[in-house]
Structures are given as structure tokens and as C-alpha cells.
Amino acid sequence: MAACFSSHVLLPVFLRNYMSILSNSVKKRTLTSCCRSTFYKNNAYWFCNSKKSRKNLKVTLTQNSKRQHASASFAKTNLKEGPTLKEFIAKSTVGESQLKEESIIDNVSYLHDSDFVGSGRKVYFEVYGCQMNTNDTEIAWSLLQEKGFKKTNNIKEADVVLLMTCAIRDNAEQKIWNKLDYLTSLKKARSRGTSNPPIKIGILGCMAERLKEEIVERNKLVDVVCGPDAYRDLPRLLSTTNSGQAAINVILSLDETYADVMPLRINNTTKSAYISIMRGCDNMCTYCIVPFTRGRERSRPISSILEEVQSLSDQGIKQVTLLGQNVNSYRDTSEGVDHAMYDERTLQETQMSRGFKTVYKLKKGGRRFSDLLHRVALIDPEMRVRFTSPHPKDFPDEVLHLINEYANICNQIHLPAQSGSTQVLQAMRRGYTRQSYLELVDHIRAIIPDINFSSDFIAGFCGETESDHEDTVSLIKQVKYNVCYTYPYSMRQKTKAYHRLTDDVAHDVKCRRVTDLVNAFRKEAVKLNRAQIGQQQLILIEGESKRSQEELAGRNDGNIKVIMPNGLIPSTSTGRYNNRGMQVGDYVVAQINDGNSQVLKATPLFHSTLQDFHQQQRRQQEDIAS
């Protein structure tokens, strides 16, 4: 199955404008042809998914090389007759209508606008991996619905099946390959029916970018491969597959944030939502594939994020989680450093946590994460605000004081350590030592005494010794995390570890070390959770418990799951006779009765609001202090 793509869509906007403007004369069209040929030479080769196609393309490019250079030389001598600088500046005196007309993408002979329309075709989404993938799915769904597609929750009635994939670990990718085996049989069964249109199968997200060629070649029945920065191109890619060809677009962008796309929530039964505030990562940890699958860091404008938060608040959403691969390195430069809103503080270099460093040059200017967090918290005092996933290096005191000051910013921080060994941290290129990490933990607790910590740990990284492993176990015991995620190391291609280090820890050793880390975490987490017995906590109801319809599940401020019996409870702390049931999205004050390492058990007392509960807590603390 041959892969195809349209260079008209993939060309940068400025280059398309350039070629369109130049197309008014024969001499200028020569330069246009040269620019297009150069783009094909640099990019088209990688989108031919068969060896024969790549060979033929390479021969063609070689044969045309001399003619292209001659054309470029000819065009260069005539540039004085070409466009001026004004024609490339958006705010120049050139008529806007003229620029808009000339920037329109050239028509593709075999595709028409009507081909991009969904015409009621049903799309089924399946999401794997992190919260960013959930948000990406909502972006993709928004773009497809705009073109007339419909969503279905039944995979067997779907016309298009899209898998949002993860490439962080090999186990995540194996789940996708297994799912593709099932979809292959489903597609073949559908093709035997004459009345039903053929199913289109698409791979989206990080795995699409990482294994683009293998996905098309190995399975042969995947129709669309779309990377994290190409969701706008999904309608065109699906249209291209009508001719029986696979369509691929995995080009990474330096500026795509989907700021103008309002995500459509996939799950309308929950009162929680994810908001992507930035994309990509610049940290280049040696084990991590993210910079290669999602590209460089770029942040959404604050105005776009606030608009989305306000929209979610209007819909009755009670909790938002701000998302990013390195969320607290957020830096909005969309309004320019000379704008009046910038003060001396925002023009300074990035403030690093004490004892931390980074592999890249510190960045200047822009509105930082503390500015965004502050403005988000002000939109709706009854909406909880969380954020993930941060890097320990980016925790200035402004962020910590905001968490301590605002009741709706949750007292919970995800602080990924990855290892407790300084030697391993150095090999991972994390930019800190064990000691500097512990000092940051102490500093955070000094500002926010009741903070809840969660963390990530990798077991069996390259060169990790038993002594290194014991350092990680001791770190978990010393910090005492409320939530912990542990994984055996899985080497990823393209990473620095893949090229420079050796995956020399046996798989069974990795698994045993993961078990050690889990046991160490659970031992401390049980103590933390049982220490909360007798406390009254504010719980946000999420829905029925998975184990019993007679119980409800929710989460406290520290993001710990709380299970409680369902039933009628007073509407307020004083409303003894005005009882009502508990619904998804309700705030309920509950008394903790028991707990283990994973969940708390509680008795619901009465309904409340977020602000009322915290004011009551504050008064009680003042009474105790006096």
C-alpha cells in the first residue's frame, strides 16, 4: 500500500505565500518550481513507504538536480524584479484581500472541498496513555465534527476508528499492535459486506510519529498515520484514503498549539476536564522520547487558555487540570516583550529551583506559569485547579505561595524524581542531585505544610546498580509520597540513552526492583492515609464506585480516591431536615473512617461549597491558635 501526501498542505505558510506571489511571471514561476523541488527533495523521500518508491524518487531528484540549480541561479539574478519586503509583512500597506487570496492553498486535482466533509460518517476513538492524549483526542474530535463527522461509542458501527497512541514505553505500544490485529479482522469482515463502506483505521499521536513507516508496512490495513501536530490535516488525510492509499502526516511544528480550537469533551458524564497549556519539551532527558514525538516547547497564549477555562466553568465543570509535558515551564510570549503588560519581573530569566540546572540556555521574557495559574484560579472560585506534569527545576516561590493562598488550587504537587541515586540522575540528565531534590521537598513543605506529593520512578535504568536502587527505595521512604507511579525502564529509539548508553539491567531484575519500590511506597502511604482518620475533608464526587453501585467515589484535595456509601445527606451543615442525594460534581464534606495505601473510606456528612468549607477550616484553625 503506497503512502501519499500533499506538499501543498505541508509547506510552511510563508513559503506558500511566497510561491503564490511569485507565480505572476515566468521568471518568478521558475523560482517557485525550484522552491517546490527543494521541499520535495527534503521531505517527500520520507513519505514514500516502499523501497521501490524511495529509489525511484531518489533517481528522479538526482536527474533534475542540475536543472533545479540552473533555475535557482536564473531566478537569483532576477530577484530585483520580484516582490518587496512589504509583500511578506502581515501589517504592510498591501491590500489584505490580495494577500488572503494569494495565500490560499492550490487546488489538488484529485481532492475537492466536498471530499473533506464527513457526511455523517461515524468515528470511534480509543485513547491510550497520558492525560495529554485525552486532550489531543478532544482536539481531533472538535476538528472532525466541524467537518460533519459523528461520534460513536460502538466500535462495530464505526466508519472510522482512530487510536490515540502512546510511545513512552514498549508495553504501551504492544497494546496498540494487539488492537490493530483485532481491527484488521474487523475491517476484513466489513469489506465482505457490499452495503457497508470500508472501515478507515487511523493511528494518531506519539506512536504515529515514532513508527510511521512500520505502522503502514507491517499491518498494511492502516489508512491514516497522523502525528501530534497534524490533527488539523485529519479531514484531508481521511479523504486521501478514498483512493485506497495510506495517508501520512507526522511533521512536527515549532508553533502549533491548537490555541484556536475549542476541544469537544469525549466523556460528558464527568465534571472534570483537561486543558493543554503547552506542547513539547526541551529538557532532553536521556530516557525520554517526548522531545522526538512532540517536538520543542511552545506555549498557548494566556487569553486562549482563559477563554477555555471560562467556557468549561459555564458548562458546570468543577475541576480543570492544566496539562503540559513540562507544564511549569510555561512561557507565553504571544504579546511581545514590549507590551505594556510586561513588568521587570517577566523580562527576567527563568527562575530555577535551588540546586537545579538545565541543558538549554535560560529563557527570557513572557508571562510565566505563576501568572497563568493566578488568573485561572480567579475565574471560578468553586472550580478546583490542578496541573501536571511539572519538572522539579521549575518551582519558583510564586507558584508555591499561590497554592497556599488560593483555596481552589489543590494542595497537591506531582514532583517526578525518577531515581533516588545522584549517579543515575546524572545519567538520566535530570539536572539535579538527590540532595537538591530533598531540599526542594523540604522547601515546599515549609511553605505548604499540608502538601500532598506524587512522583514517578523508573526502575532498572542503564547502569543502575543495587546500591543505586536502594537509594531510590530510601528516597521513597524519606519523602513519603501520597501517590507513586513506578515503571521498569524501556529503552526508546532516538533517545540519547539509545545512542550512548547500554540497557544492561535484566528484565527480571527491573521487575523485582519495581516491586521493591511499590512495596516501599505502600508501606508509607498506609501510614499517611490512616493518619487522616477522623478528619473532615471536602470530596468532589466523580461517580459510582467500580466495585458497588451502592457506593460513590470521589477525590479529596490531595487527589486521593475516597469511597463512601450512597444516600441522602443534608444540603448544608445546619440543614438537618433538607436532605438530598449526591450527584457527580457535588462537593460533599465527609469524615474519614479508614484507609489503605490506595484509597480512603469515609462517611458523607453534608453538602458544601469549596469556599464555604475552606472558610470553616480557616476559622477552626484560628480558634485552635487562639
PEDA-V209554 format. One record per residue. RES is the residue in three letters. PSI is psi in whole degrees, 0 to 359 (999 if undefined). D_LAST is the distance of its C-alpha to the last C-alpha in whole Angstrom. Layout:
RES:PSI:D_LAST
RES:PSI:D_LAST
This chain:
MET:124:77
ALA:141:77
ALA:143:74
CYS:160:74
PHE:166:72
SER:117:72
SER:336:72
HIS:325:72
VAL:326:68
LEU:339:67
LEU:141:68
PRO:150:65
VAL:316:65
PHE:327:66
LEU:323:69
ARG:318:70
ASN:318:70
TYR:312:72
MET:324:75
SER:318:75
ILE:322:76
LEU:345:78
SER:6:80
ASN:349:82
SER:161:85
VAL:317:87
LYS:320:86
LYS:327:82
ARG:332:83
THR:317:84
LEU:323:81
THR:313:79
SER:320:81
CYS:316:80
CYS:317:76
ARG:318:76
SER:319:78
THR:320:76
PHE:316:73
TYR:316:75
LYS:322:76
ASN:336:72
ASN:322:71
ALA:326:74
TYR:323:75
TRP:353:71
PHE:6:72
CYS:114:75
ASN:14:74
SER:148:77
LYS:322:79
LYS:317:82
SER:318:81
ARG:322:79
LYS:315:82
ASN:319:84
LEU:319:81
LYS:320:81
VAL:316:85
THR:317:85
LEU:322:83
THR:317:85
GLN:328:88
ASN:358:86
SER:312:85
LYS:317:87
ARG:323:88
GLN:316:84
HIS:324:84
ALA:320:87
SER:318:85
ALA:319:82
SER:317:85
PHE:317:87
ALA:324:83
LYS:323:82
THR:347:85
ASN:14:85
LEU:335:81
LYS:339:82
GLU:358:83
GLY:195:80
PRO:153:76
THR:175:74
LEU:326:71
LYS:329:70
GLU:352:71
PHE:0:68
ILE:127:65
ALA:326:64
LYS:26:63
SER:178:67
THR:355:69
VAL:138:71
GLY:132:71
GLU:323:68
SER:323:70
GLN:316:73
LEU:319:70
LYS:319:68
GLU:320:72
GLU:347:73
SER:357:70
ILE:137:70
ILE:137:71
ASP:147:75
ASN:139:76
VAL:125:76
SER:325:80
TYR:3:79
LEU:138:75
HIS:163:75
ASP:325:72
SER:336:73
ASP:335:72
PHE:348:69
VAL:137:68
GLY:332:66
SER:38:68
GLY:8:66
ARG:141:66
LYS:133:64
VAL:134:61
TYR:127:59
PHE:141:56
GLU:125:55
VAL:131:52
TYR:150:52
GLY:212:49
CYS:179:46
GLN:331:44
MET:324:46
ASN:326:49
THR:315:48
ASN:320:47
ASP:322:50
THR:320:52
GLU:328:50
ILE:313:52
ALA:319:55
TRP:321:55
SER:317:54
LEU:323:57
LEU:320:60
GLN:324:59
GLU:332:60
LYS:6:63
GLY:12:64
PHE:157:62
LYS:153:61
LYS:143:58
THR:150:59
ASN:4:57
ASN:110:60
ILE:333:62
LYS:342:65
GLU:6:66
ALA:144:65
ASP:334:67
VAL:127:65
VAL:120:62
LEU:123:60
LEU:118:58
MET:114:55
THR:165:55
CYS:143:53
ALA:13:55
ILE:319:52
ARG:156:53
ASP:325:57
ASN:321:56
ALA:321:54
GLU:325:58
GLN:326:60
LYS:322:58
ILE:315:60
TRP:319:63
ASN:321:63
LYS:323:62
LEU:327:65
ASP:317:67
TYR:316:66
LEU:328:66
THR:315:70
SER:323:71
LEU:320:70
LYS:319:71
LYS:320:75
ALA:321:74
ARG:323:74
SER:338:77
ARG:343:79
GLY:137:78
THR:335:80
SER:336:78
ASN:139:75
PRO:153:74
PRO:145:73
ILE:137:70
LYS:130:68
ILE:129:66
GLY:141:63
ILE:119:61
LEU:162:58
GLY:205:56
CYS:319:56
MET:326:58
ALA:316:61
GLU:320:60
ARG:321:61
LEU:38:63
LYS:311:65
GLU:319:69
GLU:325:68
ILE:315:67
VAL:317:70
GLU:318:72
ARG:322:71
ASN:324:71
LYS:349:73
LEU:7:72
VAL:129:69
ASP:325:69
VAL:133:66
VAL:115:64
CYS:120:62
GLY:173:59
PRO:336:55
ASP:12:57
ALA:18:59
TYR:333:58
ARG:336:60
ASP:0:63
LEU:313:63
PRO:319:65
ARG:320:68
LEU:317:67
LEU:324:68
SER:323:71
THR:327:72
THR:350:72
ASN:338:75
SER:4:78
GLY:5:77
GLN:152:75
ALA:145:72
ALA:132:70
ILE:133:67
ASN:105:65
VAL:21:62
ILE:131:62
LEU:150:59
SER:153:58
LEU:351:56
ASP:358:54
GLU:122:54
THR:357:51
TYR:35:52
ALA:331:50
ASP:6:52
VAL:122:52
MET:110:49
PRO:145:49
LEU:122:50
ARG:133:48
ILE:321:50
ASN:105:47
ASN:1:46
THR:346:45
THR:157:41
LYS:20:39
SER:150:38
ALA:154:40
TYR:140:41
ILE:118:42
SER:122:44
ILE:346:43
MET:164:45
ARG:154:48
GLY:178:49
CYS:140:48
ASP:2:49
ASN:329:48
MET:45:51
CYS:143:49
THR:337:53
TYR:349:52
CYS:135:51
ILE:348:54
VAL:314:51
PRO:337:53
PHE:341:56
THR:337:56
ARG:356:53
GLY:195:54
ARG:160:52
GLU:135:49
ARG:143:49
SER:145:46
ARG:149:46
PRO:143:45
ILE:320:42
SER:321:43
SER:319:45
ILE:316:42
LEU:324:40
GLU:318:43
GLU:320:43
VAL:315:39
GLN:319:39
SER:317:42
LEU:323:41
SER:318:38
ASP:334:40
GLN:359:42
GLY:15:39
ILE:135:38
LYS:353:34
GLN:131:34
VAL:143:36
THR:118:37
LEU:127:38
LEU:149:41
GLY:153:43
GLN:329:44
ASN:70:42
VAL:324:40
ASN:6:37
SER:15:41
TYR:138:41
ARG:102:43
ASP:113:44
THR:18:47
SER:335:49
GLU:2:48
GLY:146:49
VAL:346:48
ASP:1:49
HIS:149:47
ALA:337:45
MET:344:42
TYR:135:42
ASP:183:40
GLU:325:41
ARG:319:38
THR:346:40
LEU:356:43
GLN:168:42
GLU:161:43
THR:133:41
GLN:120:38
MET:151:38
SER:151:35
ARG:129:35
GLY:9:38
PHE:154:40
LYS:171:43
THR:162:46
VAL:345:49
TYR:163:50
LYS:136:50
LEU:140:46
LYS:147:46
LYS:153:46
GLY:165:45
GLY:160:44
ARG:130:40
ARG:179:38
PHE:325:36
SER:322:33
ASP:315:35
LEU:312:36
LEU:319:33
HIS:313:31
ARG:327:33
VAL:318:34
ALA:331:30
LEU:341:30
ILE:313:33
ASP:104:32
PRO:344:28
GLU:7:29
MET:122:31
ARG:144:30
VAL:124:31
ARG:169:32
PHE:146:35
THR:149:37
SER:129:39
PRO:170:38
HIS:138:39
PRO:337:37
LYS:339:38
ASP:59:37
PHE:74:33
PRO:159:32
ASP:333:29
GLU:318:29
VAL:317:29
LEU:319:26
HIS:328:24
LEU:316:25
ILE:319:25
ASN:330:21
GLU:320:21
TYR:127:23
ALA:331:22
ASN:356:26
ILE:115:27
CYS:143:27
ASN:61:25
GLN:131:28
ILE:129:30
HIS:118:34
LEU:79:35
PRO:120:38
ALA:320:39
GLN:323:43
SER:158:43
GLY:6:41
SER:126:44
THR:323:45
GLN:315:49
VAL:321:48
LEU:322:46
GLN:318:49
ALA:328:51
MET:346:49
ARG:44:49
ARG:340:45
GLY:16:44
TYR:167:42
THR:171:42
ARG:317:40
GLN:317:38
SER:327:37
TYR:314:36
LEU:325:33
GLU:324:32
LEU:318:31
VAL:314:30
ASP:321:27
HIS:318:27
ILE:316:26
ARG:333:23
ALA:328:22
ILE:321:21
ILE:87:21
PRO:326:19
ASP:28:20
ILE:146:24
ASN:129:27
PHE:141:30
SER:162:34
SER:165:37
ASP:145:40
PHE:140:43
ILE:125:47
ALA:135:48
GLY:33:52
PHE:163:52
CYS:124:55
GLY:4:55
GLU:123:52
THR:173:53
GLU:325:51
SER:319:49
ASP:317:48
HIS:317:47
GLU:329:45
ASP:322:43
THR:318:42
VAL:316:41
SER:328:39
LEU:317:37
ILE:318:36
LYS:323:35
GLN:317:33
VAL:321:31
LYS:77:31
TYR:148:32
ASN:329:31
VAL:142:34
CYS:134:37
TYR:122:41
THR:142:44
TYR:146:47
PRO:143:51
TYR:135:52
SER:111:55
MET:135:57
ARG:136:57
GLN:156:61
LYS:336:60
THR:162:57
LYS:325:57
ALA:322:57
TYR:322:60
HIS:332:62
ARG:338:61
LEU:171:59
THR:129:60
ASP:81:59
ASP:10:60
VAL:124:57
ALA:151:59
HIS:318:58
ASP:329:57
VAL:318:55
LYS:314:53
CYS:320:52
ARG:321:51
ARG:325:49
VAL:316:47
THR:319:47
ASP:316:45
LEU:318:43
VAL:316:42
ASN:319:42
ALA:317:39
PHE:311:37
ARG:324:37
LYS:319:36
GLU:325:33
ALA:324:32
VAL:316:32
LYS:316:30
LEU:315:27
ASN:322:28
ARG:338:28
ALA:346:24
GLN:357:23
ILE:130:25
GLY:343:22
GLN:150:20
GLN:125:21
GLN:154:23
LEU:122:24
ILE:131:28
LEU:116:31
ILE:128:34
GLU:336:37
GLY:193:40
GLU:149:41
SER:145:41
LYS:336:44
ARG:339:44
SER:134:44
GLN:347:45
GLU:1:42
GLU:153:39
LEU:152:37
ALA:141:36
GLY:186:34
ARG:144:31
ASN:185:28
ASP:329:26
GLY:7:27
ASN:24:31
ILE:135:31
LYS:137:33
VAL:129:32
ILE:134:34
MET:154:34
PRO:144:36
ASN:151:38
GLY:185:37
LEU:137:36
ILE:159:32
PRO:148:30
SER:332:30
THR:175:27
SER:340:24
THR:358:25
GLY:78:29
ARG:326:30
TYR:357:34
ASN:73:34
ASN:149:35
ARG:163:36
GLY:168:37
MET:131:36
GLN:162:38
VAL:129:38
GLY:354:35
ASP:144:33
TYR:127:29
VAL:132:28
VAL:126:25
ALA:150:26
GLN:128:25
ILE:128:26
ASN:330:28
ASP:172:30
GLY:155:32
ASN:199:34
SER:343:35
GLN:320:36
VAL:164:34
LEU:148:31
LYS:139:32
ALA:165:30
THR:122:30
PRO:138:29
LEU:307:27
PHE:162:27
HIS:154:28
SER:180:26
THR:164:26
LEU:314:25
GLN:319:23
ASP:318:21
PHE:315:20
HIS:328:18
GLN:320:17
GLN:318:15
GLN:321:14
ARG:319:12
ARG:321:11
GLN:320:10
GLN:322:9
GLU:322:6
ASP:319:5
ILE:319:5
ALA:326:4
SER:999:0
